[in-house]
C-alpha cells in the first residue's frame, strides 16, 4: 500500500477465513467444541494486523438467504445440493453456528464495531459497500480468495489472497487481463463463474472474454462468434456478478481502535480456552 497516505483498512471476507479455519481445525479443539472458527479467524486478524501495520478492520458476513438465488434458481445450486447431504448438512450447520457466534459474540466482545450483515446479501456486496464508504485518502486491503471482487480494485483498493500470500493490485490485474477492473463484471458476465454455478458462454474463459471486452478478439474467431450468438448470457449473468447487488444498504466505517484492548482479547482467549495466541497493543 502507498506509504503515508491516509489510513489503511482491512476488509475481511469472513467466509473465506472461516471455511479454512473450520476445515483445518475440524471445527473443534482449542477449549472445546465449536471454537475452531474463532481460533482461526482471530489468529488471522493478529497476523494481518502485523502484516499491514493497521488495527482498522471491517468484517463482511454472508446471509444464508440469497436474493440472487431468488432471481436465478441455479445460482450456487451445486453448493446447495452438497449441503443437503446428511454429513455435509451437519458440518454446514456447525460452521454457520460458529460464524454466527463470531459475529454476535466474540468480535463485539473484542471491541470491533464494523460488523456487516444484511439478510439476502453476500459478503461481496457488503465489501463493495465498504469500499464505497472509504474516506477520501484512505486505502483498503480486501482479504479474500474470491475473484469476483477484482471489480473493486482501484488505486485505493488492493486484494490480499490469504492462501497464495499474494497481493493483487489494479496495475498487475490490468497488466494480466488487459482490461481495467471496472470491466471485470462484463468479463464474468460473458465467461461465467463456475464456483457460483453461473454459466458462461461455451469454451470462453476469463482471458478470452477480456479480449472480447477490450476489442482484441478477432471477429472471425470461433470464440467471438460464440459470444455473439450466446450474448443472452451476458444479460442473464450481469446482475448476478455485479457488486453490490441492488438494494445493498450503505455501510459506515468506524474507527474503533480505542475500544480494542489487550484486556478484552485476554478475556475472549480465556473464554475460548485459547492459550497459543497473544495480543500485543
C-alpha positions as CSV (number, residue, x, y, z in Angstrom):
1,X,0.0,0.0,0.0
2,X,1.2,3.6,-0.6
3,X,3.0,4.9,2.5
4,X,1.8,7.9,4.5
5,X,-1.4,8.4,2.6
6,X,-4.4,8.2,5.0
7,X,-5.5,5.1,6.9
8,X,-5.4,1.5,5.8
9,X,-8.5,-0.6,6.4
10,X,-8.5,-4.4,6.3
11,X,-11.8,-5.6,4.9
12,X,-12.4,-9.3,5.6
13,X,-14.4,-11.8,3.6
14,X,-15.2,-13.7,6.8
15,X,-16.5,-16.8,5.0
16,X,-13.1,-17.2,3.2
17,X,-11.2,-17.3,6.6
18,X,-13.9,-19.2,8.4
19,X,-14.1,-22.1,5.9
20,X,-10.3,-22.5,6.1
21,X,-10.3,-22.4,9.9
22,X,-13.2,-24.9,10.2
23,X,-11.7,-27.5,7.9
24,X,-8.2,-27.2,9.2
25,X,-9.2,-27.4,12.9
26,X,-12.1,-29.8,12.5
27,X,-14.3,-27.0,13.9
28,X,-13.4,-28.3,17.4
29,X,-10.4,-28.2,19.8
30,X,-9.0,-25.1,21.4
31,X,-11.0,-25.2,24.6
32,X,-14.0,-27.3,23.5
33,X,-16.4,-27.9,20.7
34,X,-17.3,-25.0,18.4
35,X,-14.2,-22.8,18.7
36,X,-12.1,-23.8,15.7
37,X,-13.5,-20.9,13.5
38,X,-13.0,-18.4,16.3
39,X,-9.4,-19.6,16.8
40,X,-8.6,-19.5,13.1
41,X,-10.1,-16.1,12.4
42,X,-8.6,-14.4,15.5
43,X,-5.2,-15.8,14.5
44,X,-5.7,-14.4,11.0
45,X,-6.7,-11.0,12.5
46,X,-3.5,-10.9,14.5
47,X,-1.3,-11.9,11.5
48,X,-3.0,-9.4,9.2
49,X,-2.7,-6.6,11.8
50,X,1.1,-7.2,11.9
51,X,1.5,-7.7,8.1
52,X,-0.3,-4.5,7.1
53,X,0.5,-2.4,10.3
54,X,-3.1,-1.4,11.0
55,X,-5.7,-2.1,13.5
56,X,-8.6,-0.9,11.4
57,X,-10.8,-3.9,10.5
58,X,-14.2,-4.4,8.9
59,X,-16.0,-7.8,8.7
60,X,-18.4,-8.9,6.0
61,X,-20.7,-11.9,6.5
62,X,-22.8,-13.9,4.1
63,X,-26.5,-14.3,4.6
64,X,-27.9,-17.9,4.2
65,X,-30.8,-16.4,2.2
66,X,-30.0,-15.2,-1.3
67,X,-31.7,-12.6,-3.4
68,X,-29.6,-13.8,-6.3
69,X,-31.0,-17.3,-5.9
70,X,-34.5,-15.9,-5.8
71,X,-33.7,-14.3,-9.2
72,X,-31.9,-17.3,-10.7
73,X,-32.7,-20.7,-9.2
74,X,-29.4,-22.3,-10.3
75,X,-27.3,-19.8,-8.6
76,X,-24.8,-21.7,-6.3
77,X,-27.1,-24.7,-6.8
78,X,-24.1,-27.1,-6.6
79,X,-23.2,-25.8,-3.2
80,X,-26.8,-26.0,-2.0
81,X,-27.1,-29.6,-3.3
82,X,-23.9,-30.6,-1.5
83,X,-25.2,-29.0,1.7
84,X,-28.3,-31.3,1.7
85,X,-26.2,-34.5,2.1
86,X,-26.5,-35.7,5.7
87,X,-22.9,-35.4,6.7
88,X,-22.4,-32.2,4.8
89,X,-25.5,-30.7,6.3
90,X,-24.3,-31.4,9.8
91,X,-20.9,-29.8,9.0
92,X,-22.5,-26.8,7.4
93,X,-24.8,-26.3,10.5
94,X,-21.7,-26.4,12.8
95,X,-19.8,-24.0,10.6
96,X,-22.7,-21.5,10.4
97,X,-23.2,-21.7,14.1
98,X,-19.5,-20.9,14.8
99,X,-19.6,-18.0,12.3
100,X,-22.7,-16.6,14.0
101,X,-21.0,-16.8,17.4
102,X,-18.1,-14.9,15.9
103,X,-20.3,-12.2,14.6
104,X,-22.7,-11.9,17.5
105,X,-20.5,-12.6,20.5
106,X,-16.7,-12.8,20.0
107,X,-15.9,-9.9,17.7
108,X,-18.2,-7.4,19.6
109,X,-16.6,-8.6,22.9
110,X,-13.2,-7.7,21.4
111,X,-14.5,-4.2,20.6
112,X,-14.9,-4.5,16.9
113,X,-17.8,-2.4,15.5
114,X,-17.5,-2.7,11.7
115,X,-19.6,-5.9,11.5
116,X,-21.7,-6.1,8.3
117,X,-24.5,-8.5,7.7
118,X,-27.7,-7.9,5.6
119,X,-30.4,-10.5,5.1
120,X,-30.4,-11.8,1.5
121,X,-27.0,-10.3,0.6
122,X,-23.5,-11.7,0.3
123,X,-20.2,-10.6,1.9
124,X,-19.1,-9.5,-1.5
125,X,-22.0,-6.9,-1.6
126,X,-21.0,-5.6,1.8
127,X,-17.4,-5.4,0.9
128,X,-18.4,-3.3,-2.2
129,X,-20.4,-1.1,0.1
130,X,-17.4,-0.7,2.5
131,X,-15.2,0.2,-0.4
132,X,-17.7,2.9,-1.4
133,X,-17.6,4.2,2.2
134,X,-13.8,4.6,2.3
135,X,-12.9,8.1,3.5
136,X,-11.1,10.2,1.0
137,X,-7.3,9.4,1.1
138,X,-7.8,6.1,2.9
139,X,-6.9,2.7,1.4
140,X,-8.3,-0.8,1.8
141,X,-6.9,-4.3,1.7
142,X,-9.7,-6.8,0.9
143,X,-8.8,-10.2,2.3
144,X,-10.4,-12.9,0.1
145,X,-9.8,-15.7,-2.4
146,X,-12.9,-14.7,-4.4
147,X,-12.0,-13.4,-7.9
148,X,-15.4,-11.7,-8.3
149,X,-14.0,-9.0,-6.1
150,X,-11.4,-8.0,-8.7
151,X,-14.0,-5.5,-9.9
152,X,-13.4,-3.4,-6.7
153,X,-9.7,-2.9,-7.4
154,X,-8.5,0.7,-7.7
155,X,-5.7,3.0,-6.7
156,X,-7.3,2.9,-3.2
157,X,-8.0,-0.8,-3.0
158,X,-5.9,-4.0,-3.3
159,X,-6.8,-7.6,-2.7
160,X,-4.8,-10.0,-0.5
161,X,-5.2,-13.7,-1.2
162,X,-4.5,-15.4,2.2
163,X,-3.9,-18.8,0.6
164,X,-1.4,-17.8,-2.0
165,X,0.0,-14.9,0.1
166,X,-0.3,-12.8,-3.0
167,X,-1.4,-9.1,-3.4
168,X,-3.5,-8.2,-6.4
169,X,-3.4,-4.5,-7.4
170,X,-5.2,-2.5,-10.0
171,X,-1.9,-2.4,-12.1
172,X,-1.0,-6.1,-12.0
173,X,-4.6,-7.0,-12.7
174,X,-4.7,-4.7,-15.7
175,X,-1.3,-5.9,-17.0
176,X,-2.5,-9.5,-16.8
177,X,-6.0,-9.3,-18.2
178,X,-5.6,-6.2,-20.4
179,X,-8.8,-4.6,-19.1
180,X,-9.4,-2.2,-16.1
181,X,-11.0,-3.7,-13.0
182,X,-14.3,-1.9,-13.8
183,X,-14.6,-4.2,-16.9
184,X,-14.3,-7.4,-14.8
185,X,-18.1,-7.6,-14.3
186,X,-18.5,-7.8,-18.1
187,X,-15.8,-10.4,-18.3
188,X,-17.6,-12.5,-15.7
189,X,-21.0,-12.0,-17.3
190,X,-19.5,-13.5,-20.5
191,X,-17.2,-16.2,-19.1
192,X,-19.4,-17.1,-16.1
193,X,-18.3,-18.1,-12.7
194,X,-18.2,-21.9,-12.1
195,X,-17.8,-21.6,-8.3
196,X,-21.2,-19.8,-8.2
197,X,-22.8,-22.0,-10.9
198,X,-23.1,-19.0,-13.2
199,X,-22.9,-20.5,-16.7
200,X,-21.0,-18.5,-19.2
201,X,-20.5,-18.7,-23.0
202,X,-19.3,-22.2,-24.0
203,X,-15.5,-22.6,-24.1
204,X,-14.8,-18.9,-23.3
205,X,-12.8,-18.3,-20.2
206,X,-11.9,-15.0,-18.5
207,X,-8.8,-14.3,-20.7
208,X,-10.8,-14.7,-23.9
209,X,-13.7,-12.8,-22.5
210,X,-11.4,-10.0,-21.6
211,X,-10.0,-9.9,-25.1
212,X,-13.6,-9.5,-26.4
213,X,-14.4,-6.7,-23.9
214,X,-11.1,-4.9,-24.9
215,X,-11.8,-5.3,-28.6
216,X,-8.8,-7.6,-29.2
217,X,-10.7,-10.7,-30.2
218,X,-10.9,-11.3,-34.0
219,X,-14.5,-11.3,-35.3
220,X,-13.5,-14.3,-37.4
221,X,-12.6,-16.4,-34.3
222,X,-14.9,-19.2,-33.0
223,X,-14.9,-17.6,-29.6
224,X,-16.1,-14.3,-30.9
225,X,-18.9,-15.9,-32.8
226,X,-20.0,-17.9,-29.8
227,X,-20.1,-14.8,-27.6
228,X,-22.3,-13.0,-30.2
229,X,-24.6,-16.0,-30.6
230,X,-24.9,-16.6,-26.8
231,X,-24.8,-12.9,-25.8
232,X,-28.0,-13.5,-23.8
233,X,-25.8,-15.0,-21.2
234,X,-24.4,-11.5,-20.5
235,X,-27.9,-10.0,-19.7
236,X,-28.7,-13.0,-17.5
237,X,-25.4,-13.1,-15.7
238,X,-24.6,-9.4,-15.3
239,X,-27.0,-8.8,-12.3
240,X,-25.6,-11.9,-10.6
241,X,-21.9,-10.9,-10.8
242,X,-22.2,-7.1,-10.4
243,X,-21.3,-5.7,-7.0
244,X,-23.0,-4.7,-4.9
245,X,-26.4,-6.3,-5.6
246,X,-29.2,-3.8,-5.9
247,X,-30.7,-2.9,-2.6
248,X,-27.5,-3.4,-0.6
249,X,-27.6,-0.8,2.2
250,X,-24.7,1.7,2.6
251,X,-22.3,1.0,5.5
252,X,-20.3,3.3,7.7
253,X,-16.7,2.7,8.6
254,X,-16.0,3.5,12.2
255,X,-12.5,3.9,13.7
256,X,-13.0,1.6,16.7
257,X,-9.3,1.1,17.6
258,X,-9.6,2.8,21.0
259,X,-12.2,0.2,22.1
260,X,-10.0,-2.8,21.3
261,X,-7.7,-3.6,24.2
262,X,-5.4,-6.4,25.3
263,X,-7.7,-7.0,28.3
264,X,-10.6,-7.7,26.0
265,X,-8.5,-10.1,23.9
266,X,-7.3,-11.9,27.1
267,X,-10.9,-12.3,28.3
268,X,-12.0,-13.8,24.9
269,X,-9.0,-16.0,24.7
270,X,-9.7,-17.2,28.2
271,X,-13.4,-17.9,27.5
272,X,-12.5,-19.9,24.3
273,X,-9.6,-21.7,26.0
274,X,-7.0,-20.3,23.6
275,X,-3.5,-20.3,25.1
276,X,-1.4,-20.2,21.9
277,X,-2.3,-16.7,20.8
278,X,-1.4,-13.3,22.3
279,X,-2.5,-9.8,21.6
280,X,0.2,-7.1,21.7
281,X,-1.0,-3.5,21.9
